[in-house]
């Protein structure tokens, strides 16, 4: 199984536990800080930050507000955002479980090929979370939103992917362990890196391609360096979270808690997932209109050749983790 090289997030949280208790900003303050490492135009703004900010402002009559700090203003690096919330550097942030895969093994089951089926992605995650199966993967925080991206695609530079043989031996960027396992099953070499590093890596040839959703093409301007895109491949999708420091939430006024409770959970998650899907649709139309991209949509028969290699990854990961109950709960089968 692909195992990204990174410091365990769980260990980092444990090491900063005492500091978090001391440094967390009192939630009695009127303003709460939402940290992000991406620029303001990223989809997270429309999907999460704006509806959350509006709901809290209206729900408290302006007594509690959310101040947004994009572009890494409260600290650069997407891998460190979770710990920054635990430490109280920020009250809220968002991220990808895949960036610190070892902390989120059960959450990331939703990323597996075939896991989503016809259900909205956020339903899978909240089915498991509401059943108490993911609590330990979000220590010291309160999840505000959990959702999935649009389906993963191949985003390539100077390579067209039509069969599994077309990716053998290529270096493919992945966001986390699940996508890494899938690429290994196809004979590619998975390379994990944050989304902000993809552009340069693809431009310079450090990687040959990327597995992620179409929305990332627009959010990170990958169309400037990629020229081939393959759709209808069973590659799974990417999970995301928005979290709040638990102590900050606990210290809120009853009015402010009610405002957060009214928008957080499945409602905010649906807003996020809808925004990701809308961005993906708009980006695809833009790429088609540009006329300088190779856009490949596999037939079901062509996709089956990939599925023969990627779907067994799902069964293996679930079995190795001993998480059949979590997987079935996600899919509404329990």
C-alpha positions as CSV (number, residue, x, y, z in Angstrom):
1,X,0.0,0.0,0.0
2,X,1.2,3.5,-0.9
3,X,2.4,5.2,2.3
4,X,3.2,8.9,2.0
5,X,6.2,10.1,3.9
6,X,5.1,12.7,6.4
7,X,5.1,13.3,10.1
8,X,2.0,11.7,11.8
9,X,-0.6,14.4,12.3
10,X,-1.9,12.5,15.3
11,X,1.5,12.8,17.0
12,X,1.7,16.5,16.2
13,X,-1.7,17.1,17.8
14,X,-0.7,15.2,20.9
15,X,2.6,17.1,21.2
16,X,0.7,20.4,21.0
17,X,-2.2,19.5,23.2
18,X,-1.0,21.6,26.2
19,X,-0.1,24.6,24.0
20,X,-3.6,24.4,22.4
21,X,-5.3,24.7,25.8
22,X,-3.2,27.8,26.6
23,X,-3.3,29.5,23.2
24,X,-6.8,29.0,21.9
25,X,-8.6,32.3,21.4
26,X,-11.5,32.8,23.7
27,X,-14.7,32.3,21.7
28,X,-16.2,35.2,23.7
29,X,-14.4,37.4,21.2
30,X,-16.6,38.9,18.5
31,X,-14.4,37.7,15.6
32,X,-13.4,34.2,14.7
33,X,-10.5,33.5,12.4
34,X,-10.9,31.2,9.3
35,X,-7.5,30.2,7.9
36,X,-6.8,29.0,4.3
37,X,-3.7,28.4,2.3
38,X,-5.3,29.1,-1.1
39,X,-6.1,32.4,-2.8
40,X,-9.5,34.1,-2.4
41,X,-10.8,33.0,-5.8
42,X,-10.5,29.3,-4.9
43,X,-13.8,27.3,-4.7
44,X,-13.6,27.1,-0.9
45,X,-14.7,30.7,-0.7
46,X,-18.0,30.3,-2.5
47,X,-18.7,26.8,-1.2
48,X,-17.9,27.2,2.5
49,X,-16.5,30.6,3.7
50,X,-19.3,32.8,2.3
51,X,-22.3,30.7,3.4
52,X,-20.8,30.1,6.8
53,X,-19.9,33.7,7.3
54,X,-23.4,34.8,6.2
55,X,-25.2,32.3,8.5
56,X,-23.2,33.3,11.6
57,X,-23.5,37.0,10.9
58,X,-27.2,36.8,10.4
59,X,-27.8,34.3,13.2
60,X,-26.1,36.5,15.8
61,X,-27.1,39.9,14.4
62,X,-23.5,40.7,13.8
63,X,-22.4,39.9,17.4
64,X,-20.2,37.1,16.1
65,X,-18.3,37.4,12.8
66,X,-15.9,35.3,10.8
67,X,-12.7,36.9,9.5
68,X,-11.2,35.1,6.5
69,X,-7.4,34.8,6.1
70,X,-6.7,33.3,2.6
71,X,-3.4,32.7,0.9
72,X,-1.6,31.4,4.0
73,X,-1.9,34.7,6.0
74,X,-2.0,32.8,9.3
75,X,0.7,30.3,8.2
76,X,1.6,28.7,4.9
77,X,1.3,25.0,4.1
78,X,-1.8,22.9,3.7
79,X,-0.4,20.1,5.8
80,X,-0.2,22.3,8.9
81,X,-3.7,23.7,8.8
82,X,-5.3,21.1,11.1
83,X,-2.6,21.7,13.8
84,X,-3.0,25.4,13.5
85,X,-6.7,25.0,14.5
86,X,-5.8,22.8,17.4
87,X,-3.2,25.3,18.6
88,X,-5.7,28.2,18.3
89,X,-3.6,30.0,15.7
90,X,-6.9,29.9,13.8
91,X,-10.4,29.0,15.0
92,X,-11.3,27.3,11.7
93,X,-9.7,26.0,8.6
94,X,-10.1,23.4,5.8
95,X,-8.1,20.7,4.3
96,X,-7.7,17.3,2.6
97,X,-7.5,14.2,4.8
98,X,-5.2,12.7,2.1
99,X,-2.4,15.2,2.9
100,X,-2.0,13.5,6.3
101,X,-3.4,10.1,5.3
102,X,-2.3,8.3,8.4
103,X,-4.7,10.4,10.6
104,X,-7.8,9.7,8.5
105,X,-7.8,6.0,7.4
106,X,-11.5,5.6,7.8
107,X,-12.5,9.0,6.5
108,X,-10.6,8.2,3.3
109,X,-12.6,5.1,2.5
110,X,-14.9,7.5,0.8
111,X,-12.2,8.2,-1.7
112,X,-12.0,4.7,-3.0
113,X,-13.1,3.7,-6.5
114,X,-16.7,2.7,-6.5
115,X,-17.4,3.9,-3.0
116,X,-19.6,6.9,-3.9
117,X,-22.0,5.1,-6.2
118,X,-25.0,7.4,-6.9
119,X,-25.1,9.0,-3.5
120,X,-23.9,12.6,-2.8
121,X,-20.4,12.3,-1.5
122,X,-21.1,14.3,1.7
123,X,-23.8,11.7,2.6
124,X,-21.2,9.0,2.8
125,X,-19.0,10.9,5.1
126,X,-21.8,12.1,7.4
127,X,-23.3,8.6,7.5
128,X,-20.2,7.3,9.1
129,X,-19.5,10.4,11.2
130,X,-23.1,10.5,12.7
131,X,-22.6,6.8,13.5
132,X,-19.6,7.7,15.7
133,X,-17.2,5.9,13.4
134,X,-14.9,8.9,12.5
135,X,-14.7,10.8,15.8
136,X,-11.2,9.7,16.7
137,X,-9.9,11.0,13.4
138,X,-10.9,14.6,14.2
139,X,-9.3,15.2,17.7
140,X,-9.8,18.5,19.5
141,X,-12.0,19.8,16.6
142,X,-15.6,20.0,15.6
143,X,-16.1,19.2,11.9
144,X,-18.2,21.9,10.2
145,X,-18.3,20.2,6.8
146,X,-17.2,17.0,5.2
147,X,-17.6,16.4,1.4
148,X,-16.2,14.9,-1.7
149,X,-14.9,16.3,-4.9
150,X,-16.2,15.6,-8.4
151,X,-14.8,12.3,-9.9
152,X,-11.0,12.2,-10.3
153,X,-9.7,12.4,-13.9
154,X,-6.3,12.1,-15.5
155,X,-4.7,15.6,-16.2
156,X,-1.7,15.0,-18.3
157,X,1.1,16.8,-20.1
158,X,2.1,15.3,-23.5
159,X,0.5,11.9,-22.6
160,X,-2.9,10.7,-23.7
161,X,-4.5,8.1,-21.4
162,X,-6.9,5.7,-23.0
163,X,-5.8,2.3,-21.6
164,X,-4.1,1.2,-18.3
165,X,-0.9,0.6,-20.3
166,X,-0.8,4.4,-21.1
167,X,0.1,5.2,-17.4
168,X,2.5,2.4,-16.7
169,X,5.8,3.8,-15.6
170,X,4.6,7.4,-15.5
171,X,5.0,9.7,-12.5
172,X,1.5,10.7,-11.4
173,X,0.8,13.3,-8.7
174,X,-1.8,12.1,-6.0
175,X,-3.3,13.8,-3.1
176,X,-3.1,11.0,-0.6
177,X,-2.7,7.3,0.2
178,X,-5.8,6.1,-1.5
179,X,-5.1,7.6,-4.9
180,X,-1.5,6.4,-4.4
181,X,-2.7,2.8,-4.1
182,X,-4.8,3.2,-7.2
183,X,-1.9,4.5,-9.3
184,X,0.3,1.7,-8.0
185,X,-2.3,-0.8,-9.2
186,X,-2.2,0.7,-12.6
187,X,1.6,0.5,-12.7
188,X,2.3,4.2,-12.3
189,X,4.6,5.8,-9.8
190,X,2.5,7.9,-7.3
191,X,4.0,11.2,-6.2
192,X,2.4,13.0,-3.3
193,X,2.5,16.8,-3.2
194,X,0.1,19.6,-2.2
195,X,-2.0,21.1,-5.0
196,X,-0.1,24.4,-4.9
197,X,3.0,22.6,-6.2
198,X,1.4,20.8,-9.1
199,X,1.8,23.6,-11.7
200,X,5.5,23.8,-11.4
201,X,6.0,20.1,-11.2
202,X,3.9,19.5,-14.3
203,X,5.6,22.4,-16.2
204,X,9.1,21.2,-15.4
205,X,8.5,17.5,-16.0
206,X,8.9,16.4,-12.4
207,X,5.6,14.6,-12.9
208,X,3.9,13.4,-16.1
209,X,0.3,13.9,-14.9
210,X,-2.1,14.4,-12.1
211,X,-5.1,12.5,-10.6
212,X,-7.6,15.0,-9.2
213,X,-10.9,16.6,-10.0
214,X,-11.6,19.0,-12.9
215,X,-12.2,21.9,-10.5
216,X,-8.5,21.9,-9.6
217,X,-7.7,22.7,-13.2
218,X,-9.4,26.1,-12.7
219,X,-8.4,26.7,-9.1
220,X,-4.7,26.1,-9.8
221,X,-4.6,27.1,-13.5
222,X,-3.4,23.7,-14.6
223,X,-4.8,24.2,-18.1
224,X,-1.7,26.4,-18.7
225,X,0.6,23.4,-18.4
226,X,-1.6,20.4,-19.1
227,X,-3.0,19.5,-22.5
228,X,-4.8,16.1,-22.2
229,X,-7.7,15.1,-19.9
230,X,-9.3,11.7,-19.5
231,X,-12.8,11.2,-18.1
232,X,-15.0,8.3,-17.0
233,X,-12.1,6.4,-15.3
234,X,-12.9,4.7,-12.0
235,X,-10.3,6.6,-9.9
236,X,-12.5,7.6,-7.0
237,X,-12.7,11.2,-5.7
238,X,-11.1,13.4,-3.0
239,X,-12.4,14.0,0.5
240,X,-12.3,17.4,2.2
241,X,-13.1,18.8,5.7
242,X,-13.7,22.1,7.4
243,X,-13.0,22.1,11.1
244,X,-13.4,24.4,14.1
245,X,-11.4,24.3,17.3
246,X,-13.6,22.5,19.8
247,X,-12.8,24.8,22.7
248,X,-13.6,27.8,20.5
249,X,-17.0,26.3,19.7
250,X,-17.6,25.3,23.4
251,X,-17.0,28.9,24.4
252,X,-19.5,30.4,22.0
253,X,-22.7,32.1,23.2
254,X,-25.9,30.1,22.9
255,X,-26.9,32.3,20.0
256,X,-23.7,31.8,18.2
257,X,-23.7,28.0,18.7
258,X,-27.2,27.9,17.3
259,X,-26.0,29.8,14.2
260,X,-23.1,27.4,13.6
261,X,-25.3,24.4,14.3
262,X,-27.9,25.6,11.8
263,X,-25.4,25.7,8.9
264,X,-22.8,23.1,9.8
265,X,-23.0,19.4,9.0
266,X,-24.8,18.2,5.9
267,X,-26.1,21.6,4.9
268,X,-22.7,23.3,4.7
269,X,-21.2,20.1,3.2
270,X,-23.8,20.1,0.4
271,X,-22.9,23.8,-0.3
272,X,-19.3,22.8,-0.6
273,X,-19.9,19.8,-2.8
274,X,-22.3,21.7,-5.0
275,X,-19.6,24.4,-5.5
276,X,-17.0,21.9,-6.4
277,X,-19.3,20.2,-9.0
278,X,-20.4,23.6,-10.4
279,X,-16.7,24.7,-10.8
280,X,-15.9,21.4,-12.4
281,X,-18.7,21.8,-15.0
282,X,-17.7,25.3,-15.8
283,X,-14.0,24.4,-16.2
284,X,-14.8,21.5,-18.5
285,X,-16.9,23.8,-20.7
286,X,-14.0,26.3,-20.7
287,X,-11.5,23.6,-21.8
288,X,-13.8,22.5,-24.6
289,X,-14.2,26.0,-25.8
290,X,-10.5,26.7,-25.8
291,X,-10.0,24.2,-28.6
292,X,-6.4,23.4,-27.7
293,X,-7.0,20.5,-25.3
294,X,-7.4,16.8,-25.9
295,X,-10.4,15.7,-23.9
296,X,-11.0,11.9,-23.8
297,X,-14.1,10.3,-22.4
298,X,-13.8,6.6,-22.1
299,X,-16.6,4.3,-23.2
300,X,-17.9,2.0,-20.5
301,X,-16.0,-0.8,-22.1
302,X,-12.7,1.1,-22.0
303,X,-13.4,2.1,-18.4
304,X,-13.9,-1.5,-17.5
305,X,-10.2,-2.2,-18.3
306,X,-9.3,0.3,-15.6
307,X,-11.9,-1.0,-13.2
308,X,-10.4,-4.5,-13.4
309,X,-7.3,-3.0,-11.7
310,X,-8.7,-0.2,-9.5
311,X,-11.8,-1.8,-7.9
312,X,-9.7,-4.6,-6.3
313,X,-7.9,-1.8,-4.5
314,X,-11.1,-0.9,-2.7
315,X,-11.7,-4.4,-1.5
316,X,-8.1,-4.7,-0.3
317,X,-8.0,-1.4,1.6
318,X,-11.3,-2.0,3.3
319,X,-10.3,-5.5,4.3
320,X,-6.8,-4.6,5.5
321,X,-8.2,-1.8,7.7
322,X,-10.9,-4.2,9.0
323,X,-13.4,-1.5,8.2
324,X,-16.2,-3.3,6.4
325,X,-18.7,-1.9,8.9
326,X,-17.5,1.7,8.2
327,X,-17.6,1.2,4.5
328,X,-21.1,-0.3,4.5
329,X,-22.4,2.5,6.8
330,X,-21.0,5.1,4.5
331,X,-22.8,3.5,1.6
332,X,-26.1,3.2,3.5
333,X,-25.9,-0.6,3.6
334,X,-26.0,-0.9,7.4
